[in-house]
Amino acid sequence: MVTQTRQSQRRRQVLSRERIVEAAVELLDAEGEGALTVRALAGRLSTGSGAIYHHVGNMGELLQAATATVVAGALPPLRTPAGSLQVPGSTGSPEEAIRAVALGLFDAAAEHPWLAAQLAVQLTRSPWGAVTPRVFESIGRHMRALGVPRQDWFATTSTLVHYILGATAQNAQAPDGAGGGAVPEAAQERAEFLDAASRAWQDLDPDDYPFIHDIADQMRRHEDREQFLTGVALILAGITADRPPRTG
């Protein structure tokens, strides 16, 4: 009896909110959102449901925490040495920093298939939560460096955020193999899917669909990650089109 009590105490000591969130991310990655239950978590952590609820209020809170944890790992820290805005992996320009942030979210969603849907949920239903402000801040602070007028900060940042999350969600719904982290077998399935779609477009009546005929082969050969970055570049080009060139 004493041994069992000591084991229970050790489990409670080791168990933390961070460990529960980590286990939730592992479960979501392995089996999807439908598999995330208190019972499944308790089994994975070798604890009771009461211990889970002690650290996490409900499944909605846990999903938000799991999303926030993955997003935090995908984005640069909010506070950098000496107040620097430079994003790791970027050249230091605001455009490059924004592209790095966008690509971090895109790649994270490719690695965690459940993430894209949760990002959309957090944006539309919980803009006051931890996730939406983090995404907006990571992109919006660079709008100032681009010379965007203050009155346009929200509109321009929202446009970029909606494109990034929308394109990320669309990519997550694509057949296996889309995205930067595809395994060879999944990549082959993706290639076969695009080839079939391209042939279907080419079979359409060219008198009714002349444009579709012209781009069918481009669609077959496109790469989702590069297409995503092209969209980011087009939006940035529009944002900066009427701005005076930066000096220095």
N, C-alpha and C positions, 0 to 999 in steps of 0.2 A: 504493500500500500504506500509506504514511504517512497519507494523507488518510482512508482507511477506518479506520485505527486511531484517529485523532483523533475521527472521527464516533462510533465505538463508545464512546470515553471520554466524550464529551459526553452520549450517551444514558444511560450509567450514572450520570453525575453528576446529570442531570435526574430520572431515575427514582427514586422513593422509595416507601416503603410507603403513604404518604398518597395519592400519585398512582395507585398500583395499586388501592387501595380505591375511590377516586373513579371510576376507569374501570369497576370491578366494579359499582358502583351504577348507572352509566350503562347498562351492558350488561344488568343485571337489569331496569331500568325499560323498556328498549327491547324485550327479547326473552324475559325470564323466566329462572327459575332453571336450566332445562335448557340454556340457551345459555351459561352461565358455565363456560367451560373455559380451561385455560392457553393453549391454542392461540388461542382467540378473543381473550383478553386481550393476548397477545403481538402479535397482528396489530393490535389497536386502539392499542397503545402503541409499535408499531414497534420491538420488541425481541425478544429470544429467551426461550425458556421458562426457561432457567437464571437469567436476571435476575429473573423472576417468583418462582421458588422461593427465590432468595437473600433476598427480602424477606418472603415469605409461605410458611409451611410446607406447607399443603395447602388444598384447596378448602373444607373444613370451617372452617378457621381464617379463610379469606378471607370466607366467608359471615357468620361471627360478627362480623368486623371491619366488614363493610358494614352489618350490622344495627345494631351499636353506633354507627356514624357517623350513620346516619339518626335513630336514637333520640336521640342527643345533640343533634342539630339541632332535634328536635321538643320537647324538654323544657327547662325553665329550667336555668340553671347550678346546680350543687350548692353552690357558694360564691358568695354575693352580698354586696354592700357592707355593712359593719357587721353581718354575720350575719343580714341580713333574710331572712325566709321568704317575702316577697311574690313572687308569680309575675307576670311581665310580662303585662299584659292583664287582670289580675284586680283586684278591689276591695280585696283585702287580707284578707278573711275566709278562714278555713281551708276552708270549703265551696267558696268561689269558686276558691280556689287548686287544690283537688282537681279541680274541674270543668275548669279550664284545662289541667291536666296530662292528664286523660282525653281532652279534645278534641284536644290536641296529638298524642296517639298515634293517635286515630281519623282525623284529617285526614292524618297521615303515611302511614297504611296505605291511605287512598284515593288518595294521590298515588303511592305505590310499591306496586303490586298484590302483589308477592312478600313484602312485609314481615310481614303478619299471620301467615302460616305460620311464618316464621322466629322471630317473637316467641313463638309457642307452643312451638317446638322449644327455644328458649333457656330458657324457663320450666321445661319438664319434663325436659330432658336435661342442661342446663348451668346450674343455678341459681348456680354459683360463678363463672360468666363475667361479662363486663362489663355485659351487658344487664339481667339480672334484678335485681341489686342496685341499678342505676340507677333502674329503674321503681319498685321497692319504696321506695327512699329518697325519691323525688320525691313519692310519695303518703303514705308512712308518717309522715314527719316532721310532717305536719299533723294526724295523729291525736292527738298530744300537745296541740296547741292546741285541739282539739275537746273535750278533757277525758276522752278514753277512758282507762280504767285501764291501767296498764302490762301487766298479765297478758292484756289483750285486744288489744294492739297487733298481734300477728301474725295472729290470726284475722280481725280487721276489715280489716286491710290486704290480706290474702290474698283475702278475699271481693271486695273492690273490684277488685283486680288481675285475678282470674279473670273477673269480669264484663266488665271493660274489654277484655281480650284476647279473650274469647269472642265478645262482640258485634262487636268489630272484625273478627275472622276471619269471622264470619257475613256481615257486610256486604261483605267482600272477595269472598265467593263469590257474591254476588247478581249478576244480569244487569247489563251495562254501564249506567251512568247512576246507580247508587247512590252515595251519598256526596256530599260537599260540592263536589268539583271536576269534576263531570260536564260534558262539552261538550254543546251543544244537541241534537245528533243522538242521543247516548247517553241524554240525559235523556228524549227522546221515546220511545226503546225501553223505558226503565224505566217510563214512564207507561203504555205499552201492556201491558207485562207485568203491572203491578198491576191494571189494568182487567180483564184476562183472568182473573186470580186472583180478583178480587172477584166477577165474574159466576159463576165456578165455585162459589164459596162460596154465593152466593145461589140457585144451582140445586139445592143439597142439600135433602133433605127437612127442612122447618122443624120437624116434630115430633121428629125425631132430633137436629137441630142448631139449636135455638132461639138459643143464644148466638152461634154462627157467623153466623147471619142478622143478628143485631143489630149485629155489628161489621164486617160485610163492607165497608160503605161507608167506615168509618174506616180499615180496612186499605188500601183503594185510595187514600185521600187522605193517608196518613201520610208523614212525611219522616224518613228514616233517621237523620239527624244529630240531629234533635229527639227522636226516640224513644230514641236512645242516651243523651242527656242526661237524659231522664226516668228511665231506669233508674239512672243515677248518683245522681240526686236521691232516688229511693226508697230506695236503700241508705243514703245519708247520713242520711235521715230516720229510718230504723230504728236506725242507730248512735247517733244523738243523742237518741232518744226518751226514754230513761230518764236522761239526763244533766242535771244542774242547769244552768240558764241561765248563760251567761258574763256576767261583769260587766266594765265598763271599755271 
